[in-house]
Amino acid sequence: MAAVSIDVARRNMVEYQIRCCKVLEPALIDVLVNMPREKYLPEPVRSLAYMEGSVPLPCKQEMLTPLQEAQILQALALKGTERILEIGAGTGYLTALLALHADDVVSCDIHAELVALATKNLNNNGIDNAKVHHFNAMDVDALQAANIGSNFDVIVLGAAVEKVPSHITDILAEHGQLIAFVGNDIVTLQHHQAERNSIGICETRLLPMEGVQKERTFVF
């Protein structure tokens, strides 16, 4: 795809996928218009960077849609001072968006290949306040062993879960925010703040989160 057509595709994405769905925050729109999403994709799928659906990624994963990413950022309304935990780094594009609006981002992924790809993309695009780790945050023991700390101002889960595990909410700061896709087939993007109940933002489809621990059941 030529450079000019990429710029046109990016602006069309913002106009016809983002603005029309009531994502209108000026600073966010400016970032989306100017940030090269295609540079965060493997070469074989770069031509799909600005399509409306999900882009296939290595390890049988998929990228969030541009609208899903924009809705997450708009709901969080970051002030630039937050410490964020992102679960599911993918290629690092949402990681970069979060980092541009926050103080520090700790990201993780269960796939070593994606950790390497996201790290390379962040470095190549000058994002120096985000680091990607290789561990399964959905496993309580693995999360503790990673020693990433707690009291995160924001936690973002980038894949669908039936419910948010308690060991994840336990490391959210007292007045923090949590974004998660909750459900089975049709999932709801939920925005939770400690001071109020969860708010559903939209309904969508998404791959299930990998590495989720199954609850033990006891038969008497």
C-alpha positions, 0 to 999 in steps of 0.5 A: 500500500502506497504512503498516500493511500495509507494516510487516506485510509487512516483518515477514513478510518477515523471519519467512518469508523470512529467519529460516527460512533460518537468517539469525539474527544479531540486529543484522541482523534488527533492521535488516531489520525496521526499514529501509523497503525500499520507500523504495528502489524506484521508485513503480510497483514499491513494492508488490513491496518485500517479495515473495520474488522479484526486483523489476524495476528500470529499465535492465532490471535487477533487485533482489536478493531479501531473502534474497540481501541478508541472506545477504551481510550475514550472511556478511560479519559486518561489524565497522563499521570496513570500507571496502567496494566494491560493484559494482552499486548498483541502487537503493542498498538493499544499499548502505545495508545495507552502510553501516549496518554499515561505515565507508565504502562506495564503490559504482558502477553502469554505468547513469547512471539507477541511479546517480542513483536510488541517490544520491537514495535514500541522501540521502533516507534519511540514509545519509552514508557511502556514495557512488555512482559512474558507471563500469564496474568490470568494465573494468580501464581504467575502474576505474583511471580512476575513481581510487577507490583499493585495499585494500578490506576488502570487495568485493561483486559484485551480479550473476552472473559466470563468474569474478571478474576479477583486476583486482577481486581485486587491489584487495582488502586482504590479509585482505579478504573478497569476495562474488560470485555465480559461475556461468552459469544456476544461480549460487553465492553465494561468500564468499572470504577471503584466508586461506582458499578460497571457501565456497559459501553458496547456489545461486540465479539472477541476471542476469549482470553487465554490462560484463564484458570478454571475454578475448582469444584468439589463433589461430596 
